[in-house]
Amino acid sequence: MNTTHKKKVVVIGGGTGTFTILSGLKKYPQLDISVIVSMMDDGGSNRVIRDEFGLLPTSDLRQCMVALAGSDSDETLRKLFTYRYESGVGIAGMTFGNLFMAALTDIYGGDQKKAIEETCEMLGVKGKIIPVTLEKTNLVATYDNGKQVLGEHDIDEPCKNVGKSKIVDLQVFPKISVNKDALTAIRTADMIILGPGDFYTSILPNIVVDGIAREIVNSRGKVTFIMNLMTKYGQTIGFTASTFVSEIKKYLGKDPDIILINSVKKIPASILKKYEAEKAELVPDDLKKTKMKIVRKQLISNKVYKKSKSDKLIRSLVRHDSTKLAKAIVELL
């Protein structure tokens, strides 16, 4: 890669999957990184941030900040931003980083965009972190049984009467305006990365914001979809790799240019057993020869994630390896 001209990479998503890919990409100084982050999360500590503080959710922003924090930033500060309180009435489950940004927003007279920018500067963030919108909205999923669910958290962890149903439509309500900074980043990108992450609650929520899909289709950047490792109950139960791709096309209006898919077929039996209890399985690779570039590599991490006792949300046990993912992306560039 020509290091005299930085390649512009835009990652679109939110959550731990986005944290993973950003952690790897940050190690390549020849990349100009931007991340467009979903603003519909309303579970866990984000529910408090939205309902009690009246702010946009900050958890996904916080994870991106920590992932892109400069190597010269204070290690203690990075640890503080990921610290989750395990005790205390009303505070258990909250993260220091979320509370910090809520306080900073108040200091700046309710200007949350300013608070985000100042926090990024404090952490020495190497890249641009862009909320997909600066307006409040909710995610709405319609299922094939006719039911609708309002709220990202209830879509992510559904009740039994929709858990086995298929999502046939995803929208935001109320309609909101896209952050113009997001459109600018997409317009000038060399590569636009979708994922990894929860399909209907981290990746597609950005795509359904008016203007994002159109800008991606018109961009010169290669659209690269990082295939999910596992299916998820309530969202992608029974999905194969080709199902994911067809859903991307449905909401985006075009096929991805590149599919990056894990080639490892086996994970420890003990972990598979836990996933079976959650009605999840490895995503079958049924992709055939196509105009899309399909890249198969060993992308799975050897580490098994263990969450904090105070974290009440369901988290992925098996994740992509950040170093392997980033290396594959740079090779494609």
TAQUINOR-V528085 format. One record per helix or strand of 2 or more residues. SS is the DSSP state (@ for helix, = for strand). FROM is the first residue (numbers start at 1). LEN is the number of residues. Records with the same first field share a line. If there is no record, write none. Layout:
# TAQUINOR-V528085
SS=FROM-LEN / FROM-LEN
This chain:
# TAQUINOR-V528085
==7-7 / 31-7 / 128-4 / 138-6 / 148-3 / 167-7 / 191-4 / 222-5 / 258-5 / 293-5 / 300-5 / 318-3
@=15-11 / 45-7 / 59-10 / 75-8 / 96-12 / 112-12 / 152-5 / 160-4 / 180-8 / 199-9 / 212-7 / 241-12 / 269-9 / 322-11
